[in-house]
């Protein structure tokens, strides 16, 4: 299935995945705000997008592992901000960041996902590094 068959650009800053029925931010937070995000800042962004009702919705949140994995495919090729290859579907614009924060947390650690290699890693939540967030809404959670 091609990106154009699977993903619907809603023309309002969101993309709906017809396979999972999840709706995603089209651009990641880096692309929207040109800054890196700590885990707390990523969580705050969900509150901000809910306040402005991105796409008409108020249930934006950080994704869980199964949800973010639905956007990763070794068969697809995109490019991050640094011109490095990532495996994020082309329905999402290139030049975002490859590492995104996820919902899961334990104490002072959050979890990040890397679109370059499909790896999950723990990271201190207050560290901003070169992380971003791509918020999601819908039912899938696990």
N, C-alpha and C positions, 0 to 999 in steps of 0.2 A: 504494500500500500504506500502510495506517495504521500508526502507531507501535505500537498494540496487536497488530497482525498480524505486524509485523516483529521487535519486541523482546520478549523473554521476561524478566519480572522473576523471578529465581530465589529471591526472598524470603530472601536471605542477604547482601545488600549488593552483589550483582552483577546485571548484565543481559546476556543473550546475544542477539546479533544473528543472526537466522536467515538473513540474506542472506550475511553474511561468515563466519559461524561463530565470530566473535571474542566473547570475554566481557570486559566492561568493569566498572570500579567504577561503581556506581549513582550515588553522590555523588562530586563531585570532592574533592580534598584540602582545599580551603578549607571546604567544607561539613562535612567530617569533623573538622577540627582548628581551624577559625576562625583560620587564619594564612596569610600569603602565603609562597610558596616560591621559593628560588633553584633553579637547575638541579641543583646538588649535593644540595640538600634533597629535591628531587623524586625524584632517583635513590635517595636513602636511603629514601624512602617505599616504593619497590618492595621493598627488602630487608626493611623492617618488615612489609609485608603478606605477604611470603613466609614470614617467621618465624611469623606468626599463622595462616597458611594461610587467607586470606580466600576464602570459597566452597569451601574444601577443596583449594585449589591453591597451589603454590609456584613458579609461573613468571610472576609479575606483572612487567611491564616498562613503560618509557615507550614510547608509540606512535611509529610512523614516519608520514611525511606521508600516504601512501595510506590508512593505517588511520584517522587522525583525520578525514580528508576523508569517510570513510564515515559519520561522525556529523553532517556538515554538509549542510544542504539549505536553499536559499533559499525553498522552499515551506513550511517549517515555522517556527513562531515559539515562542520560549521567552523567559524574562527572566533577566537576570543579577542579581547582588546589588544593583545600583544601579537596578533597574527598567528597564534599557535592553534593547531587543530583541536577541535572539541567534537563531541558526539551528541550534540543537541540538534534536534530536528530543525530544518531550515525554515519552518513556519515562524521561528523566532529569529529576530534580527541578529546578525553577527556583531562582533565587537563588544559583547558583554564580558563579564568575568566568568571564569570557568568553575570557581568554587562558591557554593551557595550554602547558607545556613538552613538547618532543618529544625523541626519542632522538638525533637527529642533532646532532653537535657538531664544531667545527673550532677547535682551540686553545682560546682563552678565550671563544669564542662558542658559544652554544647556539641553538636555533631555537624560536620560539613560533608558535602558531597562534591566530588570533582568530576566535571564533564569531560576532562581530558582522558581519564583512565577508568572511570566508573567506581572509584574507591570512596568509601565512607571513612572518616577519621574524626576522633575526638579533638576538640580544641577548646582552650580556655575561653569562656564566653566573653570576657572583657577585651580580648584581643581582636582588633579590627583587621590587621593584616591586609590581605587582598580578597576579602570576602564580600559577597553580595547576597541578595535574597530574591527569589522569584516566588511571589505569593500565589496561593491557589484557593479555590473555593469549590464546594461540591461535596459529594457524599463519601468518596472512597476510603478515607482513614482506616488504618489498621494498627 
